[in-house]
Amino acid sequence: MQIVTDSGTDVGLSPEQLKELNISIVPLTVTLDGKTYREGIDIQTEEFYSLLAQSKGFPKTSQPSPGDFVNTYRHLAKQDTDILSIHMSLGLSGTLNAAQLGARMVTEANVTHIDTKTLSAAAGWQVEAAARALKQGWAKEKVLDLLKRIGDASESIYTLKELKYLIHGGRISHMKGLIASALNIKPLIGVEKVRGTYVQLGQAMTFERAVKGLVDLIANQHKAGSALRVQVSHAYNPEGANMLHEMIDKLFKCTWLPLGHLSLVLGAHTGPSMVGVAYAPVAVFEDII
């Protein structure tokens, strides 16, 4: 069985590791100043934010087309007709819908689709866990149970300095966003598990207090000293990411995954200041990674 995902899951593996684990990534696209780029193929993170800083407009993003998935599934089915297609939340992107439409056109493939109900690093954890479990010979149903277990145990929370990108992209109420922007409020944002959509978990008046607010949210769920699997990500804000890393590291017994960039397509909706963290009890992963 092979794995297909999208670039919004932020798997964070090298090309060699992706090949070894039979993971194929279908890219989302971003359009800036009239030019369209496929994430990870036509443009990389640093180049994108450099262009964004120079632009007078806002970026637009697009999910992959059903045809993109048709091409991927058809190519993979020549090697193995069983495919597990794992994607960022349907509540935040139509990518899963496109994948399902594409699969209907590839009758030779047996595609099982998974909605991670999240995005970025936490979604990437599900992708990598599935691939490693399959490598170890797990049956598909056991792998699906594992993904549910990881999804139930994992959380993703974020904050950012400016709201103009979220407002422009319609990710928050325009009026509430304008008021918050005028008051210089920094929201604490999570991803709820029923529909997999953004929810506001709090707010702060400064970015540093917002970062501490993220740490407080973790502490409300896990007592100090808990053994956690943790991964900090950022759009293009390494200073903020390092601040968040240091605050978390002081409170918990952390198994750290490498600090990484958010998908630039996700960053296009939030702007470069976004920082976030995915976390879960280490015990959830002990039998697979």
N, C-alpha and C positions, 0 to 999 in steps of 0.2 A: 504494500500500500504506500502511496506517495502523498505528500502534503502540498497543498496550495494555500497561499495566504495573500494578503495585500500589504502594501508598504505602510499602511496606517497602524499595523500591529507592532512595528519597531522591534523586530526579532533580535537585531543586534549581533548577528553571527557573521563571520567572515564568509566570502564566496566559497572557500574550501569547506568550511563547516556546513554551509547550506547544501552543497553537493553531496557531502558525506551522509547527511541526514535526509536526503531526498526532499528538500523543501524548495518550492518554486514561488517566487514573489511576483505578483502582478502589480505594476506601479499605478498609483494615482497620479494625476497631472495637476500642474499649477500654471496659470496664465498671468503674466505680469507685463504691463506695457505692450500688450498685443502679441506677445510671444509665448508659446506654450511649451512646457518642459515636462518630461516624464521623470518622476522622482527616482533618483539613484541611477538614472541612465543618461539623461541629457543635462542634469544639473545636480550639484551636491550642496550640502547645507550652507557652507561658508559663502559660496558664490551667490546663493539665493538671497541671503540676508544682506549681502553687499549691494545687490541690485535693489532690494526692497528699500534700503536706506536712501538710495538715490532717486527712487520713484516718487512721483507726485500722486499716483493713484493707489488703489488697493488691489491685492492679488485676488484671483478667482480660482477656485479649485474644481476639479471634476473627478468623479469616480471612474473606474475602468468601465469600458463598454461591455455588453454581453459578448461581442465579437472577440474582445481581448481574452475572455475566459474560454470561449470556444477554441481559440488557437492553442491556449495552454493545455486544456483538457485533452484535446485531440492529439497533441504532440506526446503528452505523458501516457495516454492510453495505448500507444504503440509499444510501451515497455511494460505497463501494468494497468489494467483496467480499473482497479480499485483505487479511489482517490478520496482523501479527507481534506475538505476545503474549509479553512478556519479563518474567520474574518472579524474585523472591527465592528463595533455595535451597530445594529440596524437602526437604533435610535439616534445615531449620529451621522450615518452615511448610508447611501443606497447601494454600496458596494456588494453587500450580500445578495440583494435582489438581482443585481447584474450577474453575479456568479450563478444564481439559481436559473436565471433565464438562459445563460450560456450552456449550462449542463443539460438542459432539455434538448439542445440542438446537437449534443454529442451522445448519440444513443449507444455507442460502443463503450462508453465509460460508465462506471458505477460510482457516482459521486455522492458522498455524505457531507452535508453542510452544517457548520457550527457557527452560531452567533455567540461570540465571547462576552457580549453585554458590556464590553469595556473597550479600551483602546491603548495605544502606545505600549509601554513596557509590560503591563499586566496582561494584555492580550498576547504579546510576544511570549510570555511565560507559558501560556497554553499551547502555542504553536511548537515551541521547543520541547516541552514535556511530551506532547503527542508523538513527535518524531523520535525522541529517545526511547519511549515506551515501545513503539513499533519496531525499532531496531533491536530491542531486547526480546521481541517475539510475542508481545502482548496481543491478545485478541482485540478486535475492534470495540466490542461492547465494554471491555475493561478499560480501554483507552477513553471512551466516552464518559465513563464514570469518573475517571481521573480528571478530565477536563472540568466536569461539573464541580468536583471537590476543590480544584484550584480556583475556579471562578467564584465559588461561594466564599472562599477564605481570603481572597485577594482584594485589596482596595487601591484605588487611584485617587489622589488628591492634588490640587494645583493652586497656584496663585500667580499673579502678574501685576506689573506696575501700571499699565495703561489699558483702557477699555475700548479704544477707538476701533480696533480690529474686530473685537467681539460684537460691538454695536453694528458696524458696517456689514458683518456677515450674518446678522440676524440671530446670533447664538444667544443673546439675552434681549429682554424687552428694551426697545429703543428708548422709551421714556425713562425707565428705571436706570438704564445705562447712562443716559445723559446726566441724570441727577447724581449718580454715583461718581461719574467722571468729574463733574463740577465740584463735588465735595472731596475729590482725591481719594476715594475709598478703594481699597484693594480687596477684591472678593476672594473667599476661600471656596473652591469649586471641587465637587466630587462627581462621581458617576454612580447613579443608583442602579440597583441590580434587577429591577423588574422590567423596565423598558430599555435600560442602558442609555439613559440620557443624562445631561449635565444637571446638577442641583447645586444651589448655593448653600454652603454649610456655615457661613459666617462672613465676617468682614473685619478689616483693620484700617487704621488711618495711615500707617506707613508700611513700606514693603518689608522691613525687618520684623515688624510685629505680625505681619501676615505670614511670613515664613515660620515664626514661632507658633502662630496659630495652627499651621499644618502639623507641627510637632505635638501640640496639645491635643489635636484630634486623634493622633496615633495613641497618645498616652491615655485617652479616654477609653480606648478599646483594648489596650495591652498594658499591663502593669510594667513599671520600670524594671529593667533587667531581663525582660522577655527575650527569648531567642527568635529573631525575626529575619526573614529573607527580605532584603531591601535594595531597591534600585532607584537612584535619583536621576532625573532627566531634565533637560532644559531646551528651550528653543535656540536662543543664542545669548545666554546669560550665565556664563561659567561662574562669575562671582556669587550670584544668587544661589546657584546649585551647590557650590562649596559651602556656603553658609548653612544651607539646609542639611547637607551631609554632616557637618560638624555638630549641629544641634541634635540630630538623631543619634549620632554615634555616642554622645554623652549619656544617653538615657537607656539604650537597649543593647543587648548582645546581638550584634548584627552580622549576618552573612551577607557581605556586600557583593553586588553585581556591578560590573563596570559602569561608571557614569557615562551617559550617552545623550545624543541629541534626540529631541522629539522629531517625528516625521515632519519634514518641512511643509507638507500639506496641512498638517495639524497646526504648525506654527504660523501658517498663512492666516489662520482664523484668530490667532491670539496675539501675534506680534512677537518680537524677539525676546521680550522680558519674561516670558512664561517659564516657571520652574514647577516641577512636580515630583511626586514619589509614589512608587508602587511598593506595597509591603504585604506580607503574609507570614503566619507562623512557619518556621523552618520545617517543622514536623510534617507539613503537608507534602513536602517534596522529597522526603528522605528515601523513599523506595524507588525513585526514578532519576534524580539528578544529583 
